[in-house]
Amino acid sequence: MALNKIDRRTFAKTSLIAGASLGVGLPFWAYAREEVTHLCILHTNDTHSRIDPYPANDPNYPNMGGYARRADLINKIRQTHPHVLLLDAGDIFQGTPYFNVYGGEPELILMTKMGYDAATMGNHEFDNGLDGFMKVLPHAGFSFIISNYDFSATMLHGKTMPYKIMEKGDLKIGLYGLGIELEGLVGRNLYGETVYIDPLEVARKVERLLKEEMGCDIIICLSHLGYEYESEKVSDVVIARQTRYTDIILGGHTHTLLDPPTQIENAAGKKVYIGQTGYAGVRLGRMDLYFNKKSSESFVESDTTKIINNQA
């Protein structure tokens, strides 16, 4: 089945609007005769067990968030966009009594009902230890992708994926995941014999595999490294600058709101988009990707939508 396609005039109009909003010009290939393909990428991060919306008197997020409203928004988008990718960048667990009582089970069940395609692991996925994560993992009807944690000597061996390839219409999309260093952040008794591998080294290796050997059109990194640090600590910005094939980084951990996404030039001189939606699921990130398969060039427009309850 062909990917949802838009004609040259429609794409040119969309690109002009997006170019104005992102501060960039219209891509020259928008005027080509060939049709371009469209993929709607939805993303969340650091939802922290916030299943219910915030109350109306909350000083920061009144009537915002909640799984039910997020699900409704996702369903509405799917009604008009047949090719949607729904992703999460970690820290699904911890933050409300739901996690304390149920250990992450309702979060995974509800995300499965929403149709998540994949998530990566944040540090709070280890809060109940490897056995706690293992206990609720069967409730996830989506893949956990983590490329730089080696679980070979643990009970999670074979339970996560180092990368995943998905096809949406005529696009081949490669996904990989990067997690933050656990030592000093998570108790050793919780992560056990999990081995942390340098994320930049892994990113370069996996993106090369996905592009050169697997032939992916688009490569997306699900990252729980954090957006940027004053130190030399590896972050999303570092990964973007020092890789060659990664097109989009959907991040978490630092609870950063990037609206619009940051644009970083990579090691090959190409643009990388970095997105992150803040905290507690009060926003749903969205990137609309337009891809010219003939030239392998892409353009992204974005919208980070506030999830507001009890309002029309």
Residue pairs with C-beta under 8 A, 6 or more apart in sequence:
1 169
2 169
2 170
3 37
3 38
3 39
3 83
3 168
3 169
3 170
3 171
4 37
4 38
4 81
4 82
4 83
4 169
5 35
5 36
5 37
5 38
6 14
6 35
6 36
6 38
6 290
7 35
8 30
8 31
8 32
8 33
8 35
11 30
11 36
11 290
12 26
12 30
12 31
14 288
14 290
14 301
15 26
15 27
15 30
15 290
15 299
15 301
16 26
17 301
18 288
18 299
18 300
18 301
18 302
19 25
19 26
21 260
21 301
21 302
22 260
22 263
22 300
22 301
22 302
24 263
27 297
27 299
29 36
29 292
29 295
29 297
30 36
30 290
30 299
32 292
32 294
32 295
34 292
34 294
36 290
36 291
36 292
36 293
37 169
37 170
37 171
37 290
37 291
37 292
37 293
38 81
38 83
38 288
38 289
38 290
38 291
39 83
39 84
39 85
39 168
39 169
39 171
39 173
39 218
39 288
39 289
39 291
40 77
40 81
40 83
40 84
40 85
40 286
40 287
40 288
40 289
41 84
41 85
41 87
41 220
41 248
41 250
41 286
41 287
41 288
41 289
42 74
42 77
42 84
42 85
42 86
42 87
42 284
42 285
42 286
43 86
43 87
43 88
43 89
43 250
43 275
43 277
43 284
43 285
43 286
43 287
44 70
44 87
44 88
44 89
44 277
44 281
44 284
44 285
45 88
45 89
45 90
45 91
45 224
45 250
45 251
45 252
45 253
45 276
45 277
45 285
46 89
46 90
46 91
46 122
46 252
46 253
46 255
46 277
46 278
46 279
46 280
47 88
47 91
47 92
47 107
47 280
47 281
48 91
48 92
48 93
48 94
48 95
48 96
48 124
48 279
48 280
48 281
49 92
49 93
49 94
49 95
49 96
49 98
49 99
49 104
49 107
50 65
50 66
50 95
50 96
50 280
50 281
50 282
51 66
51 67
51 96
51 98
51 106
51 107
51 110
52 65
52 66
52 67
52 96
53 63
53 64
53 65
53 66
53 68
53 69
53 307
53 309
54 60
54 61
54 62
54 63
54 64
54 65
54 66
54 280
54 282
55 62
55 63
56 62
56 63
56 310
58 64
61 280
61 282
63 308
63 309
63 310
63 311
64 282
64 306
64 307
64 308
64 309
65 280
65 281
65 282
65 307
65 309
66 281
66 307
66 309
67 110
67 114
67 281
69 307
69 308
69 309
70 114
70 281
70 284
70 307
71 110
71 113
71 114
73 284
73 305
73 307
74 84
74 86
74 114
74 115
74 284
77 84
77 286
78 84
78 115
83 168
83 169
83 171
85 117
85 166
85 168
85 173
85 220
86 114
86 115
86 116
86 117
87 116
87 117
87 118
87 119
87 175
87 220
87 222
87 250
88 111
88 116
88 118
88 119
88 120
88 222
89 119
89 120
89 122
89 222
89 223
89 224
89 250
89 251
89 252
89 253
89 276
90 119
90 120
90 121
90 122
90 123
90 124
90 125
90 179
90 222
90 224
90 252
90 253
91 122
91 123
91 124
91 125
91 224
91 252
91 253
92 104
92 107
92 108
92 111
92 119
92 122
92 124
92 125
93 99
93 104
93 107
93 122
93 124
93 125
93 127
93 128
94 124
94 127
95 124
95 280
98 106
98 107
99 107
99 127
103 128
103 132
103 135
103 136
104 125
104 128
104 132
104 133
104 136
105 136
105 139
108 136
108 137
108 139
108 140
109 139
111 119
111 140
111 142
112 139
112 140
112 141
112 142
116 141
116 142
117 142
117 143
117 166
118 142
118 143
118 144
118 145
118 164
118 166
118 175
118 177
118 222
119 140
119 142
119 143
119 144
119 145
119 222
120 144
120 145
120 146
120 177
120 178
120 179
120 222
120 223
120 224
120 252
121 144
121 146
121 149
121 160
121 177
121 179
121 224
122 179
122 180
122 224
122 252
122 253
123 179
123 180
123 182
123 185
123 186
123 224
123 253
125 133
126 133
126 182
126 186
126 190
126 191
127 186
127 190
128 135
128 190
129 189
129 190
129 191
129 192
130 154
130 155
130 156
130 190
130 191
130 192
130 194
131 155
133 156
134 155
134 156
134 159
137 144
137 159
143 160
143 161
143 164
144 159
144 160
144 161
144 177
145 160
145 161
145 162
145 163
145 164
145 175
145 176
145 177
145 222
146 160
146 161
146 162
146 177
146 178
146 179
147 162
147 163
147 176
147 177
147 178
147 199
147 202
147 203
147 206
148 177
148 178
148 179
148 196
148 197
148 198
148 199
148 202
149 160
149 179
149 182
149 194
149 195
149 196
149 197
150 194
150 195
150 196
150 197
151 157
151 158
151 159
151 160
151 194
152 195
153 192
153 193
153 195
154 192
154 193
154 194
156 194
162 176
162 206
163 174
163 175
163 176
163 177
163 206
163 209
163 210
164 174
164 175
164 176
165 172
165 173
165 174
165 175
165 210
165 214
165 216
166 172
166 173
166 175
167 173
170 293
171 217
171 218
171 291
171 293
172 214
172 215
172 216
172 217
172 218
173 216
173 217
173 218
173 219
173 220
174 207
174 210
174 211
174 214
174 216
174 218
174 219
174 220
175 219
175 220
175 221
175 222
176 202
176 203
176 206
176 207
176 210
176 219
176 220
176 221
176 222
177 221
177 222
177 223
177 224
178 199
178 202
178 203
178 221
178 222
178 223
178 224
178 225
178 239
179 196
179 199
179 224
179 225
180 224
180 225
180 226
180 253
181 196
182 191
182 194
182 196
183 196
198 234
199 223
199 225
199 234
199 239
200 234
200 238
200 239
200 242
200 243
203 221
203 239
203 243
203 246
204 242
204 243
204 244
207 219
207 221
207 243
207 244
207 245
207 246
208 244
208 245
210 216
210 219
210 245
211 219
211 245
217 291
217 293
217 296
218 247
218 248
218 289
218 291
218 298
219 245
219 246
219 247
219 248
220 246
220 247
220 248
220 249
220 250
221 239
221 246
221 248
221 249
221 250
222 250
223 236
223 239
223 249
223 250
223 251
223 252
223 253
224 251
224 252
224 253
225 234
225 235
225 236
225 239
225 251
225 253
226 233
226 235
226 236
226 251
226 252
226 253
226 254
226 256
227 235
227 236
227 237
227 251
227 253
227 254
227 256
227 258
227 262
227 274
227 276
228 235
228 236
228 237
228 238
228 254
229 235
236 249
236 251
236 274
236 276
237 262
237 264
237 274
239 246
239 249
240 246
240 249
240 264
240 266
240 272
240 274
241 264
241 265
241 266
241 267
242 266
242 267
243 266
243 267
243 272
244 266
244 267
244 268
244 270
245 268
246 266
246 272
247 272
247 273
247 298
248 272
248 273
248 274
248 275
248 287
248 289
248 300
249 272
249 273
249 274
249 275
250 275
250 276
250 285
251 258
251 274
251 275
251 276
252 276
254 276
255 276
255 278
255 279
256 276
256 278
257 276
257 277
257 278
257 283
257 304
258 274
258 275
258 276
258 277
258 304
259 283
259 302
259 304
260 302
260 304
261 273
261 274
261 275
261 287
261 300
261 302
262 273
262 274
263 271
263 272
263 273
263 274
264 271
264 272
264 274
265 271
265 272
266 272
273 287
273 300
273 302
275 285
275 287
275 302
275 304
276 285
277 283
277 284
277 285
277 304
281 307
282 306
282 307
283 304
283 305
283 306
283 307
284 304
284 305
284 307
285 302
285 304
286 302
286 303
286 304
286 305
287 300
287 301
287 302
288 300
288 301
288 302
288 303
289 298
289 299
289 300
290 298
290 299
290 300
290 301
291 297
291 298
292 298
